[in-house]
């Protein structure tokens, strides 16, 4: 298993899914944006760090999960 290729595939797949989610959110007028939903989920736990940290954490969790599933697959 070439780990670099697997990570690149996970990153690409997650990016593609994210673009689709943002488009679906716009069309349906609902929030399907995973990074934003994850940011709201973790915000109470890291609120003391500041408002931008939840947003960064949301994106980090989103891509970590995408790459993680790619590695496991």
MARBA-3410 file (N, C-alpha, C, O; in Angstrom, 1 decimal):
73
0.8,-1.2,0.0,0.0,0.0,0.0,0.9,1.2,0.0,1.7,1.4,0.9 ~ 0.7,2.1,-1.0,1.4,3.3,-1.1,0.6,4.4,-0.3,-0.4,4.9,-0.7 ~ 1.1,4.7,0.9,0.4,5.6,1.8,0.2,7.0,1.2,-0.9,7.6,1.5 ~ 1.1,7.5,0.5,1.0,8.8,-0.1,-0.2,8.8,-1.1,-1.0,9.8,-1.2 ~ -0.3,7.8,-1.9,-1.4,7.7,-2.9,-2.8,7.6,-2.1,-3.7,8.2,-2.6
-2.8,6.8,-1.1,-4.0,6.6,-0.3,-4.5,7.9,0.3,-5.6,8.3,0.3 ~ -3.5,8.7,0.9,-3.8,10.0,1.5,-4.3,11.0,0.5,-5.2,11.7,0.7 ~ -3.6,11.0,-0.7,-4.0,11.9,-1.7,-5.4,11.6,-2.2,-6.2,12.5,-2.5 ~ -5.7,10.3,-2.3,-7.1,9.9,-2.8,-8.1,10.3,-1.7,-9.2,10.8,-2.1 ~ -7.8,10.1,-0.5,-8.7,10.5,0.6,-9.0,12.0,0.6,-10.1,12.5,0.8
-7.9,12.8,0.4,-8.0,14.2,0.3,-8.9,14.6,-0.9,-9.7,15.5,-0.7 ~ -8.6,14.0,-2.0,-9.4,14.4,-3.2,-10.9,14.0,-3.1,-11.7,14.8,-3.4 ~ -11.1,12.8,-2.6,-12.5,12.4,-2.4,-13.2,13.3,-1.4,-14.4,13.6,-1.6 ~ -12.6,13.6,-0.3,-13.2,14.5,0.7,-13.5,15.9,0.1,-14.5,16.5,0.3 ~ -12.6,16.4,-0.7,-12.8,17.7,-1.3,-13.9,17.6,-2.3,-14.8,18.6,-2.4
-14.0,16.6,-3.1,-15.1,16.4,-4.0,-16.5,16.3,-3.3,-17.4,17.0,-3.7 ~ -16.5,15.5,-2.2,-17.7,15.4,-1.4,-18.1,16.8,-0.8,-19.3,17.1,-0.7 ~ -17.1,17.5,-0.4,-17.4,18.9,0.2,-18.0,19.8,-0.8,-18.9,20.6,-0.5 ~ -17.4,19.8,-2.0,-18.0,20.7,-3.0,-19.4,20.3,-3.3,-20.3,21.2,-3.4 ~ -19.7,19.0,-3.4,-21.1,18.6,-3.6,-22.0,19.0,-2.5,-23.1,19.5,-2.7
-21.5,18.9,-1.2,-22.3,19.3,-0.1,-22.6,20.8,-0.1,-23.7,21.2,0.3 ~ -21.6,21.6,-0.4,-21.9,23.0,-0.5,-22.9,23.4,-1.6,-23.7,24.3,-1.4 ~ -22.8,22.7,-2.7,-23.8,22.9,-3.8,-25.2,22.5,-3.4,-26.2,23.2,-3.6 ~ -25.3,21.3,-2.7,-26.6,20.8,-2.2,-27.1,21.8,-1.2,-28.4,22.0,-1.2 ~ -26.3,22.3,-0.3,-26.8,23.3,0.7,-27.4,24.5,0.0,-28.4,25.0,0.5
-26.7,25.0,-1.0,-27.2,26.1,-1.7,-28.6,25.8,-2.4,-29.5,26.6,-2.3 ~ -28.7,24.7,-3.1,-29.9,24.3,-3.8,-31.0,24.1,-2.9,-32.2,24.5,-3.1 ~ -30.8,23.3,-1.8,-31.9,22.9,-0.8,-32.1,24.0,0.3,-33.1,23.9,1.0 ~ -31.2,24.9,0.4,-31.3,26.0,1.4,-31.3,25.3,2.8,-32.1,25.8,3.7 ~ -30.5,24.3,3.0,-30.3,23.7,4.3,-28.8,23.5,4.4,-28.0,23.6,3.5
-28.4,23.4,5.7,-26.9,23.3,5.9,-26.5,21.8,5.9,-26.7,21.0,6.8 ~ -25.9,21.4,4.8,-25.2,20.1,4.6,-23.7,20.3,4.6,-23.0,19.3,4.2 ~ -23.2,21.4,5.0,-21.8,21.7,5.0,-21.1,21.0,6.2,-21.2,21.5,7.4 ~ -20.5,19.9,6.0,-19.9,19.1,7.1,-18.9,19.8,8.0,-19.0,19.7,9.2 ~ -18.0,20.6,7.4,-17.1,21.3,8.3,-17.8,22.3,9.2,-17.3,22.5,10.4
-18.8,23.0,8.7,-19.5,23.9,9.6,-20.3,23.2,10.7,-20.4,23.6,11.8 ~ -20.9,22.0,10.3,-21.6,21.3,11.3,-20.7,20.7,12.4,-21.0,20.7,13.6 ~ -19.5,20.3,11.9,-18.6,19.8,12.9,-18.0,20.9,13.8,-17.8,20.7,15.0 ~ -17.9,22.1,13.2,-17.4,23.2,14.0,-18.4,23.5,15.1,-18.1,23.8,16.3 ~ -19.7,23.5,14.8,-20.8,23.8,15.8,-20.8,22.7,16.8,-21.1,23.0,18.0
-20.5,21.5,16.4,-20.5,20.4,17.4,-19.4,20.5,18.4,-19.6,20.2,19.6 ~ -18.2,20.9,18.0,-17.0,21.0,18.9,-16.9,22.3,19.6,-16.1,22.5,20.5 ~ -17.6,23.3,19.1,-17.5,24.7,19.6,-17.6,24.8,21.2,-16.8,25.5,21.8 ~ -18.6,24.1,21.8,-18.7,24.3,23.2,-17.5,23.7,24.0,-17.2,24.1,25.1 ~ -16.8,22.8,23.4,-15.6,22.2,24.0,-14.3,23.0,23.9,-13.4,22.9,24.7
-14.3,23.8,22.9,-13.0,24.6,22.7,-13.3,26.1,22.6,-12.5,26.9,22.1 ~ -14.4,26.5,23.2,-14.8,28.0,23.2,-13.8,28.9,23.8,-13.7,30.0,23.4 ~ -13.1,28.4,24.8,-12.1,29.2,25.5,-10.9,29.6,24.7,-10.3,30.6,24.9 ~ -10.7,28.8,23.6,-9.6,29.1,22.7,-9.9,30.3,21.7,-9.0,31.0,21.3 ~ -11.1,30.5,21.4,-11.5,31.6,20.5,-12.5,31.1,19.4,-12.6,29.9,19.2
-13.1,32.0,18.8,-14.1,31.6,17.8,-13.6,30.9,16.5,-14.3,30.1,15.9 ~ -12.4,31.2,16.1,-11.9,30.6,14.9,-11.4,29.2,15.1,-11.3,28.5,14.1 ~ -11.1,28.8,16.3,-10.6,27.5,16.5,-11.6,26.4,16.2,-11.3,25.3,15.8 ~ -12.9,26.7,16.5,-13.9,25.7,16.2,-14.0,25.5,14.7,-14.2,24.4,14.2 ~ -13.9,26.5,13.9,-13.9,26.5,12.5,-12.7,25.6,11.9,-12.9,24.8,11.1
-11.6,25.9,12.5,-10.4,25.2,12.1,-10.5,23.7,12.5,-10.2,22.8,11.7 ~ -11.0,23.5,13.7,-11.2,22.1,14.1,-12.2,21.4,13.2,-12.0,20.2,12.9 ~ -13.3,22.1,12.8,-14.3,21.4,12.0,-13.7,21.0,10.7,-13.9,19.8,10.2 ~ -12.9,21.8,10.0,-12.2,21.4,8.8,-11.2,20.3,9.0,-11.1,19.4,8.2 ~ -10.5,20.4,10.1,-9.5,19.4,10.5,-10.1,18.0,10.7,-9.6,17.0,10.2
-11.2,18.0,11.4,-11.9,16.7,11.7,-12.5,16.2,10.4,-12.4,15.0,10.1 ~ -13.0,17.1,9.6,-13.6,16.7,8.3,-12.6,16.0,7.4,-12.9,14.9,6.9 ~ -11.5,16.6,7.2,-10.4,16.0,6.4,-9.8,14.8,7.0,-9.4,13.8,6.3 ~ -9.6,14.8,8.3,-9.1,13.6,9.0,-10.0,12.4,8.9,-9.5,11.3,8.6 ~ -11.2,12.6,9.0,-12.2,11.5,8.8,-12.1,11.0,7.3,-12.1,9.8,7.1
-12.1,11.9,6.4,-12.0,11.5,5.0,-10.8,10.7,4.6,-10.9,9.6,4.0 ~ -9.7,11.2,5.1,-8.4,10.5,4.8,-8.4,9.2,5.6,-7.9,8.2,5.2 ~ -8.9,9.2,6.9,-8.9,8.0,7.7,-9.7,6.9,7.1,-9.3,5.8,7.1 ~ -10.9,7.2,6.5,-11.7,6.2,5.9,-11.0,5.7,4.6,-11.1,4.5,4.3 ~ -10.3,6.5,4.0,-9.5,6.1,2.8,-8.4,5.1,3.2,-8.2,4.1,2.5
-7.7,5.4,4.3,-6.7,4.5,4.7,-7.2,3.2,5.2,-6.6,2.1,4.9 ~ -8.4,3.2,5.9,-9.0,2.0,6.4,-9.5,1.1,5.2,-9.5,-0.1,5.3 ~ -10.0,1.8,4.2,-10.5,1.0,3.1,-9.4,0.3,2.3,-9.7,-0.4,1.3
END
